[in-house]
Amino acid sequence: MLRTSTLAIACVISWVIFALPSSGGDAPVATLRGHWDDGRTVEYRVVPDARLIFPNGDAAVTTADKPSKWQNPANPFAKKVDFVTVSDMQKRFSVAGVVFGDEMFIFDEFLCGQNGETMTRLMLATGTAPKNSGEALRLASVFLSLSNYSFEDPARFIASRRDDLPKEADHRPGLKIADLLGIWHAPQASESPFGYEVDLFTMYPDLNVEHWRLTIGSRGVTELLNRSDSATYKTFAQPTGPTKITFQLGGVVANGFTEDGGMTDIRGWVASDGPGIGRVHYYFKLRENADKLVQQLLNSAIATIDSGAWLDSDGNVAGKQWTIVLPTPDKTHLMADDVFREDADPNVLVISCPCLRNLLASRN
């Protein structure tokens, strides 16, 4: 049997994914042809560089009407921009977008770690900055709706009252409400040298509570922390600056069965910042079923970032590995998978994360 480690996998990615355009004058500007449902085709400068998920430079663009129905509309910011959903031409996935003039800004949890920079570029382009704590909280809620909640009304996912938190009877593995209540508070915004420090919790059906800390001001948005809160919360040190993302076993730990009567080993890890990772190790009985699963994943991929030999912990070739980008089942987000197929036995290891940055960080 292979000695596999979810947090130490011998793979090297040589290409920088979603590199934001440099501020240097000679830096190339990424463009995207937006094909609107009314027949228009408009070429946009796009942030971040989205060539990974739109390799042909074409995207389907549709007006997003959800923001107009929010309890507290995103005015006056909303009057300056158009909220849109951006899909590949085959409509295999969609992400949140904002159009301002000839610029398009793309957001998704898949881009965690970059969404703050994208919001900063958007705020600078539109001349948007909060003038008081209320505006800071409002801009923060718009940012979270774009980056993580697919244009959902912030009133539905920001925990403003204790009653907004999940009840003790809710089945949320690893989440202890008693621990959470000791740290939870209503949304807060306080002045800082760079604008406002915003500290809030979000809660959404079937998702863990998340704790957000960010700075928002005339310089844009800086994400300081996005952490799923559970019984493991207190084990993470409070960050004082950029820190290495760490993982701790938590959430789902289970076993199951493959279609041919083999076993599956299912585990989840909580991240110190951003989404955690999940791992499913399939121990098939038949090689053809292992190959079938791998082929299904590769056929569903929006993009293949990397592929090559899978090395075991001793540095020996044990099989083959792929890093791929997939749409979520509801097609509203993207996710990243590391897929490993073993040569000696019909085993497949799949490590998944909604955020590409965190999937790559899990290897170290």
N, C-alpha and C positions, 0 to 999 in steps of 0.2 A: 504493500500500500504506500502511496505517496505521503511524504511528510509535507502537507500543504499548510500554509499560514495565510489567513485572510489579510493580515496586516503587513506581510513581507513577501511580495511576489517579485521574482526576478524578471522584470520587463522594463524596457526602455522606450519612451516615446521621444522621437527626435524632432517632432514638429510642434511648434507652439500653437495651441488651440485658441481660437477666438482672440488673437492679439488685437488690442485696441489700437487705432491709428495713433502714431506718435504726434506730439505737438510740433515736431520739426517741419520746416517748410517744404522739404523735399519728400515727405512721407506720402505714399500712395493713398488715395481715398477710395474706400470700398463703396461700390455702388450696387443697387438692386433695382431691377425693373419690376415695378408694381403693376399687376394687371387687375384693375378694379372690376367689380361685377357689373358696372354700368358700361363697360367696354373701353374705358380709358386705359392707356398705358403710360405710366409716369416713371422716369428714372430718378431714384433717390440716392443721396449720400446716406449711408447706413452705419449706425453705431449700435453694437460693436460689429466688427468684421464678421459677417454671417455666411462666408463662403462654405463653411463646413456643412451647414444644413441646407443651403441654397447653392449647390455647386455650379448650377447653370446660370446663376444670376437672375432667376425669375421667381416671382412669388405672387400668389393670389391674395388680394387685399379686399377686405370687407369692413364696412363701418361697424363699430361695436356700439350697440345702443344701451348696454347695461349702465354705463356711467350717468346717463341722463335720467335714470330711474333711482339713483341712490337717494337715501333719506336726506343726506346733506351733500348736494351736488358739489363738484370739484371747482366751483367758480372762485375767483376769476380766471384761474389757470385753464379751465376747460374752454373758455372763450377764445383762447389763443391757439389751440391745437385740435387735431382730430384723433380720437381714439379708434384704433383699428385692430382687427385680428389679421395676422399674417400667416398664410399657409403655403406649403409647397404646392406645386401645380397639380399634384395627384390628390390633394386634400388628405394626406396621411397624418398630418398633425397641424396644430395651430398654436401660435404664441401671441402674446400681447404686444401691441405696437402703438406708437404715438407718432403722428405726422405733423411736422411744423415746416411749412414752406416746401423746400425741396430736400428736407432731411427726414429720415425715419429712424426712430429709436426703438430697439427690440428688447423685450424683457421676458424672462422666464426663470423659474427656479433652477433649471439646468445651468443657467449662467450665474449662479450664486458666487459672490466674490467680485463680480463685474457689474451687477445691476446698480450698485451705488454710483459707480463711475458713469454709467449710462444716464442715470437720473441727473447727475451733476452736469453732464454735457447738455441735457435737455433744459435744465433750469437756467444755465448760462445762455443758451440760445434764445430762450423766451424772456430773459430778464426777470425771472421769478425768484423771489426770496421772501421768507416769512418776516413779517413786521412785528409779530407778537407770538406768545406761546400758543394761542389758539390756532393761528395760521401754521405754526410749526407742526402741531399735531395733525392738522388737516393734510398738509403736504406729505407727512409721514404715512398717513393712512392711504393716500393716493399711491404713493410709491409701493407700499406693500400689496395693494390690490393689483398693481401692474406686475410686480416681480414674482408674486407667489400665489395669488388668488384669482387669476383669470377674470379680472374686472368685477369680481364679486363686490357687493356693497360692504364697505368697511363696517357698517353697523352690524353686520352679520358675523364678522370674525374677530373684531376687537373686543376684548373682555373689559367692559367698563364697570360691571357690577359683579359681586361675588356669585350671584345667581347665573352669570354667563359661563362659569366654569363647569366642567363635567361633574355629575353627581357621583357619589361614592359607589353606587350600584352599577355605574357604567363599566363595561369590560374594557379596560385599557391596561394591558400588561405592563407592569413596572411602575405605573403611575399611582402614587399614594397622595390622595387629596390632602391629608393632614400635613404632609411635608410641603405641598404646594401652597397652602393657605398661609404658611409662615413667611413666604417671600412675595406672594402676589400683592399687587396694588393696582388701582385704577390708572389709566394713562396719565403720564406726567411729562411736562416740558419745562425745563429751567434754563435760564440764560447762561451762556458760556462765552469765552473769548471768541469763538468761531460761529456763534449763532445761538442755537438751542440744543440742549441735550434732551433727547426724547427717549423715554423708557416706558414700554408697554408690553402687554401680553396679548397674544391672539389665540383664539379657540375656534375650531371649525369642525363640523360633523365628521366623525370617524378619523380625526387627526389629533395628535398630541397637542397639549398646550405648548406654545412657543414664546420665549422671552426675547424681546428685541430691544437693543440699545443702539442708537445712532445719533449722529450729529447732523443737524440740518441748518443751513444758513446761507449767506450770500456766496459762499464757496461751493455750495451744493450739498451733497449727502455723503456721509462717511458711515458705512456699516461697521459698528464695533462688535456686535454680537448678535447671533441668532441661534438660540439653543433650545432644543426640546427639553422641557422640564419634566422630570420624573423623580423617582426615588434616588436616582444617580446624580441629581442636580448638584448636591452639596459637595460631591467629590471633585468637582472641577474647580481649579483655582480661578479667581477673578482676574481677567486679563488687564494688563496695563498698557498694552500696545500690541503690535502684530505678533502673533504667537503661532506656533506649530499646531495644526489641528490634530487632536488626539481622539481616540475611540475607546469606548468601554462597552463590554457586553451588556446588553439590556434589551427589553422588549421581548420579541418572540423568540423562544427556543423550543423547537418541536421536531418530531419525526413524522414521516409519512411514507407513502408507497408510490412507486412508479407504476406505469400502466402494465408492465410485464411482471409485477410482483416483487420488484426490487425495493430498496429503501431510499428515502431521502432524509438528509440532515439539514434542518432549517435553523438559521440563527440570525440575530440582528444586533447591530452595534449602534450605540448613541454617540453622536459626534459632539465635540466641545464647541463647535461653531458650525451651524448649517445642518443640512439633512444627514441622518445616519446612513449606514449601509446595511444591506441584507445579503445573506448568502444561502444558496440552496446547492447542496452537493447531492447529485443523483447517482445512485449505485444501481445501474440497470443490470438486468440479467443478460440481455441480448445486445450485441454491438450495433445492430441495425437501428435499435431504438435510441441509442446514444447519438448515432449519426443523424437520425431524423430530427432530434431536438436541436442539435447544433445547426442543421440546415434551415430549420424553421426560424431560428433567431437571426441567422445571417440574411435570409430572404426578407425578413421584416425590417432590417436595418435601414435607416435613413442614410447613414454614412458608416464606413469602416475606418477608424482612426489608425489602427495599428494591427498587425498580425505577425506571427512568427512562432518560434519554438517556445514551448512551456518548459521551464527549468524547475527541477525540484530543489529542495533546500540544500542539496550538495552540489548544485550547479550542473547536474546531468539532464539531458533532454528527456522529458517524460511524456511529451505530447505536443499539442499545438494550442495557441491562444489567439484570441481576437479581442480588440476593444471596439465596441460598436455604439452607435447612437440609435435609440429606438423611440417610437411614439408610445405614450401611455395608452392603455386600453380605451380610454375615452377620447383620445386624440387631442386633449387640451394642453398637454405638456410633452416635454421630451425627457428621456432618462438615459443614463450611460450604463453599459454592461461590460464587465470583463468575463469572457467565456473561455473555459479551459476544457479541452478534451484529452483524456488520458489514452496513451497508446497501448499499454499492457492490459488494461481492463476496460470494460464498457462504462466508464465513469465520466460524468460531466460536472464541472463546477461553474456556477454562475454567480457572480457578485454584482449587485445592482445598487445604483444610487440615483436620486433625482438630480444630483448636482455633479457635473463632470469634475470640478475642482476637488471635491471630496473623494470621489472614486480614485483619482490619481493620488491623493494624499494618503489613502488607506494602504498604499503599497510600502510606505516607509515606516 
